[in-house]
Amino acid sequence: MDTLPDRLPLTRVHHVALITADYARARRFYLDVLDAEIVHEAYREERDSHKLDLRLPGGAQLELFSFPSPPPRPSYPEACGLRHLALATTDLDACVALLEARGARPEPIRVDEYTGARFTFLADPDGTPIELYETP
């Protein structure tokens, strides 16, 4: 390449990686509650670690890892680093109703004071915040 482009040729977020303290529990949550599909699943014996590649509705991908005795995620007060995973929906009310029917506990729906969009949060089994953000 003789000249450098003005901007990075990035196209999208490929995946987000999460570490879980309880692989089976987190696997069930992402498959049964959030309707993820398995792309690839492996157990890495040398690391005593599972790696589960998931595709969420809409195409976003997650890598779910397990490791022996991971430290807890510092969430409250807000910790430095990844704050939350945000997923878009065109029907927030339907998402909340279905999540509640599946045993999840979304927070009350709020309105973004800057955009006017409705949103809510829930947490995965390890306490990772997941935002559902309503888009047109």
C-alpha positions as CSV (number, residue, x, y, z in Angstrom):
1,M,0.0,0.0,0.0
2,D,1.6,3.2,-1.2
3,T,-0.7,5.7,0.7
4,L,-2.5,5.3,3.9
5,P,-6.3,5.8,4.0
6,D,-7.6,8.8,5.9
7,R,-9.8,6.6,8.1
8,L,-9.5,3.0,9.5
9,P,-11.3,0.6,7.2
10,L,-13.4,-0.8,10.1
11,T,-16.9,-2.2,9.2
12,R,-18.6,-3.3,12.4
13,V,-18.1,-4.7,15.9
14,H,-17.3,-8.4,15.3
15,H,-17.9,-9.7,18.8
16,V,-17.8,-9.0,22.5
17,A,-16.1,-11.4,24.9
18,L,-17.5,-12.2,28.4
19,I,-16.1,-14.4,31.2
20,T,-18.5,-16.4,33.3
21,A,-18.1,-17.9,36.8
22,D,-20.7,-20.6,35.9
23,Y,-20.5,-21.8,32.4
24,A,-23.6,-24.0,32.3
25,R,-25.8,-21.2,33.9
26,A,-24.5,-18.5,31.5
27,R,-24.9,-20.8,28.5
28,R,-28.5,-21.5,29.4
29,F,-29.1,-17.7,29.9
30,Y,-27.8,-16.7,26.5
31,L,-29.4,-19.6,24.7
32,D,-32.8,-19.8,26.5
33,V,-33.4,-16.2,27.6
34,L,-31.6,-14.1,24.9
35,D,-32.3,-16.5,22.0
36,A,-28.6,-16.8,21.0
37,E,-27.5,-19.5,18.6
38,I,-24.3,-21.6,18.9
39,V,-21.7,-20.9,16.3
40,H,-19.0,-23.0,17.9
41,E,-18.4,-24.6,21.3
42,A,-15.2,-26.1,22.6
43,Y,-13.6,-27.2,25.9
44,R,-9.9,-26.3,26.2
45,E,-8.5,-28.9,28.5
46,E,-5.1,-27.4,28.9
47,R,-6.8,-24.2,30.3
48,D,-9.7,-25.9,32.0
49,S,-11.8,-23.5,30.0
50,H,-14.9,-23.5,27.9
51,K,-15.3,-21.2,24.8
52,L,-18.7,-20.7,23.3
53,D,-19.2,-18.6,20.2
54,L,-22.8,-17.3,20.0
55,R,-24.8,-15.3,17.5
56,L,-27.5,-13.1,19.0
57,P,-30.7,-12.2,17.1
58,G,-29.7,-9.4,14.7
59,G,-26.2,-10.9,14.1
60,A,-24.1,-9.6,17.0
61,Q,-21.7,-12.2,18.3
62,L,-20.5,-13.0,21.8
63,E,-17.6,-15.1,23.0
64,L,-18.4,-16.7,26.3
65,F,-15.4,-18.0,28.3
66,S,-15.2,-19.9,31.5
67,F,-12.0,-20.0,33.6
68,P,-11.4,-21.5,37.1
69,S,-12.1,-19.0,39.8
70,P,-12.4,-15.7,37.9
71,P,-12.5,-12.6,40.1
72,P,-16.0,-11.0,40.4
73,R,-16.9,-8.1,38.1
74,P,-16.7,-4.8,39.9
75,S,-20.0,-3.1,38.7
76,Y,-21.2,-0.9,41.5
77,P,-20.0,1.7,41.8
78,E,-19.3,1.9,38.1
79,A,-16.0,0.3,37.2
80,C,-13.5,1.3,34.5
81,G,-13.8,-0.8,31.3
82,L,-16.7,-2.2,29.4
83,R,-19.8,-0.7,31.0
84,H,-22.6,-2.8,29.4
85,L,-23.7,-4.7,26.3
86,A,-26.5,-2.8,24.4
87,L,-28.9,-4.6,22.1
88,A,-31.3,-2.9,19.8
89,T,-35.0,-3.7,19.5
90,T,-37.9,-2.3,17.6
91,D,-40.4,-3.5,20.3
92,L,-39.1,-3.0,23.8
93,D,-42.5,-3.9,25.4
94,A,-42.5,-7.3,23.7
95,C,-38.9,-7.9,24.7
96,V,-39.6,-7.1,28.4
97,A,-42.7,-9.3,28.5
98,L,-40.9,-12.3,26.9
99,L,-37.9,-11.8,29.2
100,E,-40.1,-11.7,32.3
101,A,-41.9,-14.8,31.1
102,R,-38.5,-16.5,30.9
103,G,-37.6,-15.5,34.4
104,A,-35.4,-12.5,33.7
105,R,-35.9,-9.3,35.7
106,P,-35.5,-6.2,33.5
107,E,-35.5,-2.9,35.3
108,P,-38.4,-0.5,34.7
109,I,-38.4,1.1,31.3
110,R,-36.8,4.5,31.2
111,V,-36.5,7.3,28.5
112,D,-33.1,8.6,27.4
113,E,-33.3,12.3,28.2
114,Y,-31.2,13.2,25.1
115,T,-32.6,11.0,22.4
116,G,-36.1,10.3,23.7
117,A,-35.6,6.6,23.1
118,R,-36.9,4.0,25.6
119,F,-34.5,1.6,27.2
120,T,-34.1,-0.9,30.1
121,F,-31.4,-3.0,31.7
122,L,-31.2,-6.5,32.9
123,A,-28.2,-8.6,34.0
124,D,-26.8,-11.9,32.9
125,P,-26.1,-14.5,35.6
126,D,-22.7,-13.0,36.4
127,G,-24.1,-9.5,36.7
128,T,-23.0,-8.2,33.3
129,P,-25.4,-5.3,32.5
130,I,-27.3,-5.8,29.3
131,E,-29.2,-2.8,27.9
132,L,-32.2,-3.1,25.6
133,Y,-32.5,0.1,23.5
134,E,-35.6,0.7,21.4
135,T,-34.9,2.0,17.9
136,P,-37.3,2.9,15.1
